[in-house]
Amino acid sequence: MLEYYLIAFLSSLVLVLLSTPLAKRMAFRFDILDHPRAPVKVHKEPVPYLGGVAIYLAFLIPVIVGFFLLDIPKEGREQLLGILLGGVIIIALGLADDLQGLSAKTKLSIESLAAIVLIMFGVRLKFLLFWPSIPLTILWVVGITNAFNIIDIMDGLASGVTFIASLALIAIALPGDQAFVILASCALAGASLGFLRYNFFPAKIYMGDAGSLFLGFTMASLAIGTSYTAVNRIALFAPILILGIPIYDTFLVTALRTKRGRSILRASNDHFALRLVALGLSRKKTVLIVYLISILLAIAGVIVTLVEIRWAIFIYCLVILFSFLVGHRLAQIEMREEIHG
C-alpha cells in the first residue's frame, strides 16, 4: 500500500496545482473576492477566495479512489467515511460563510453537527469511555477546526502548518499501518503543499473559511484517528504538540482578549504571527519562522510516541516552558490596529 500512499500524495499535489487556477477564475467571475478594506490588509487589489474548494477536491478524489482500492480494515473504512461526510458539512459551511457571512452561533452549531457525525462513525477520543468522550470529542473537533481558521491570517500560514502536521501524523501512523489515517494525511499533505504554490506570499488566491475550516476539521479528525501510546501512556498528548501552532494561537488570543475585556469572537489583529510582525519581522520571514516552530513541534510530537515516559515528560515540560516565555514576551507588544467587521 506504500505505493498508493505516494500516489495519493502526488495526485492531490497535481490536482490542486491544476484546479486552483480554475477556482481563481471562478472567484473573479462571481466576485468572490477579499477586498482590502480592513486597516491591516496588506494586499492592494482584491484577492479571490475559493482556494478552499481546490484543496477539498484535490484531497477528496485520491481518498475516494483509495477507499475502494485499498485493503482498509472495516473500522478504518467507517472512520474514513465519517471524515468524508463531516468534511462535506464543513466545506458547505465554509462556502456559505465566505459568500454571505454566518453568525458565530450558526457556525459553532454546524461544526458541532459535523463532530457528531464523526462520533457516529467511530472517530472519537478513544482513551475515554464512550459517553464521557462525546463532549470532549466535540470540543476538540470544533476547537481545532476554528483554530486553523484563526491562524489563516497570513499568506501560506495555514496551508504550510497543515502540510507539516500531516507529515507528522503519517510518521506516527505508518508503523501501525493505520491505513485510513495515512491515506487521508498523504492526500491532505499533497493538497496543502500544492496550494502553497499560489498561496505563499504574495498570495494569488486565498483558501477562505471553506479552506481553513476544512483543514482544521480534517486535521482534528485524523489526529484522534491514530494511536500514540504503544511506548508510553502520556504520548496521547502528542496531537497537542503536532497541532501546536493553531492551539497556541487560539489560547494566546483568548487569554489576551479576556484579560482586556474584549470579546473572543470579535476579529482583531492580536494573533501570534501578527505580533511577530509587530516586532519588525516581514510577513514572509514571520511565516518561515512559524514553519520552523511547527516543524520542531511536529518532531517533538513524533518523538514523545517513541521514548520512555520520563523523556516524554521532559519534552512536554520544555515546550510548556518555552510557550509561557514566548507568550509573556508577545503579550507585552502593543497592537494598535483593529480589524473591524
Residue pairs with C-beta under 8 A, 6 or more apart in sequence:
1 70
1 71
1 177
1 179
1 182
4 66
4 69
4 70
4 183
5 170
5 182
5 183
5 186
6 186
7 62
8 62
8 63
8 65
8 66
8 183
8 186
8 187
8 190
9 186
9 187
9 189
9 190
10 190
11 58
11 61
11 62
11 65
11 187
11 190
12 58
12 59
12 61
12 62
12 186
12 187
12 188
12 189
12 190
12 191
12 194
13 58
13 190
13 191
13 193
13 194
14 194
15 57
15 58
15 61
15 62
15 191
15 194
16 54
16 55
16 57
16 58
16 190
16 191
16 194
16 195
17 194
17 197
19 53
19 54
19 57
19 58
20 51
20 54
20 194
20 195
20 197
20 198
20 205
21 198
22 54
23 48
23 50
23 51
23 53
23 54
23 205
24 48
24 50
24 51
24 198
24 204
24 205
26 32
26 50
27 33
27 48
27 49
27 50
27 205
28 48
32 48
32 49
32 50
32 98
32 99
32 208
33 46
33 47
33 48
33 49
34 41
34 43
34 46
34 47
34 48
34 49
34 206
34 208
35 46
36 42
36 43
36 44
36 45
36 46
37 341
38 339
38 340
38 341
39 337
39 338
39 339
39 340
40 269
40 274
40 337
40 339
42 283
43 202
43 203
47 203
47 204
47 205
47 206
48 205
48 206
49 98
49 205
49 206
49 207
49 208
49 210
50 98
50 205
50 208
50 210
51 195
51 198
51 199
51 205
51 206
51 207
51 208
51 211
52 91
52 94
52 95
52 98
52 207
52 208
52 209
52 210
52 211
52 212
52 213
52 214
53 91
53 95
53 210
53 211
54 191
54 195
55 159
55 191
55 192
55 195
55 207
55 211
55 214
55 215
56 87
56 91
56 210
56 211
56 214
58 187
58 190
58 191
58 194
58 195
59 184
59 187
59 188
59 191
59 218
60 84
60 87
62 183
62 186
62 187
62 190
63 80
63 84
63 183
63 184
63 187
64 84
66 72
66 183
66 187
67 77
67 80
67 81
67 84
67 183
70 179
70 183
71 179
72 80
72 179
72 180
72 183
73 179
75 122
76 178
76 179
76 180
76 181
77 180
78 121
78 122
79 121
79 122
79 123
79 180
79 225
80 180
80 183
80 184
81 121
82 117
82 118
82 120
82 121
82 122
82 123
82 221
83 118
83 121
83 123
83 180
83 184
83 218
83 221
83 222
83 225
85 117
85 121
86 114
86 115
86 117
86 118
86 217
86 221
87 114
87 214
87 217
87 218
89 110
89 113
89 114
89 117
90 110
90 111
90 114
90 145
90 213
90 214
90 217
91 210
91 213
91 214
93 102
93 107
93 110
93 111
93 114
93 209
93 213
94 208
94 209
94 210
94 211
94 212
94 213
94 214
95 208
95 210
96 102
97 107
97 209
97 210
97 213
98 208
98 209
98 210
104 265
108 142
111 141
111 142
111 145
111 146
111 213
111 217
112 138
112 142
114 141
114 145
114 217
115 137
115 138
115 141
115 142
116 138
118 124
118 137
118 141
118 221
119 133
119 134
119 137
119 138
123 137
123 221
123 224
123 225
124 130
124 133
124 134
124 137
124 224
125 133
125 136
125 137
125 140
125 224
126 133
126 224
126 227
127 229
127 236
128 136
137 224
140 220
140 224
141 217
141 220
141 221
143 220
143 247
143 250
144 216
144 217
144 219
144 220
144 223
144 243
144 246
144 247
145 213
145 216
145 217
145 220
146 213
146 216
146 250
147 216
147 243
147 246
147 247
147 249
147 250
148 158
148 161
148 162
148 212
148 213
148 215
148 216
148 219
148 246
149 209
149 212
149 213
149 216
150 246
150 249
150 250
150 253
150 271
151 157
151 158
151 161
151 212
151 245
151 246
151 249
151 271
151 272
151 273
152 158
152 206
152 207
152 211
152 212
153 269
153 271
153 273
153 274
154 201
154 273
154 274
154 283
154 286
154 287
155 199
155 200
155 201
155 202
155 203
155 283
155 284
155 287
156 196
156 199
156 200
156 201
156 203
156 287
157 273
157 287
157 290
158 207
158 211
158 212
158 215
159 192
159 193
159 195
159 196
159 199
159 207
159 211
159 215
160 192
160 196
160 200
160 287
160 290
160 291
160 294
161 245
161 246
161 290
161 291
161 294
162 188
162 189
162 192
162 215
162 219
163 189
163 192
163 193
163 196
164 291
164 294
164 295
164 298
165 219
165 242
165 243
165 294
165 298
166 185
166 186
166 188
166 189
166 192
166 219
166 222
167 185
167 189
167 298
168 242
168 298
168 299
168 301
168 302
169 181
169 185
169 222
169 223
169 226
169 242
170 181
170 182
170 185
170 186
170 189
171 302
172 226
172 228
172 238
172 301
172 302
172 305
173 181
173 182
173 185
173 226
174 182
175 230
176 226
176 227
176 230
178 225
178 226
178 227
180 225
181 222
181 225
181 226
184 218
184 222
185 222
188 215
188 218
188 219
188 222
192 215
195 207
195 211
198 204
198 205
199 205
199 206
199 207
200 287
201 283
201 284
201 287
207 215
216 246
219 243
220 243
223 239
223 242
223 243
224 239
228 235
228 236
228 238
228 239
228 304
228 305
229 235
229 236
229 305
230 305
231 305
231 306
231 307
231 308
232 304
232 305
232 307
232 308
232 309
232 312
233 309
234 304
234 309
234 312
234 313
234 316
235 304
235 305
235 312
237 304
237 316
238 301
238 302
238 304
238 305
239 301
240 247
240 301
241 297
241 298
241 300
241 301
241 304
241 315
241 316
241 319
242 297
242 298
242 301
242 302
244 293
244 294
244 297
244 301
244 319
245 272
245 290
245 293
245 294
245 297
248 272
248 323
248 327
249 271
249 272
249 273
252 271
252 272
252 327
252 330
252 331
253 264
253 270
253 271
253 272
254 264
255 327
256 270
256 331
257 263
257 264
257 266
257 268
257 270
258 264
262 268
267 339
267 341
268 335
268 338
268 339
269 335
269 337
269 338
269 339
270 335
272 290
272 330
273 286
273 287
273 290
274 335
275 330
275 333
275 335
276 286
276 289
276 290
276 330
277 283
277 286
278 333
278 334
278 335
279 333
281 289
297 319
300 315
300 319
303 311
303 315
304 311
304 312
304 315
304 316
307 315
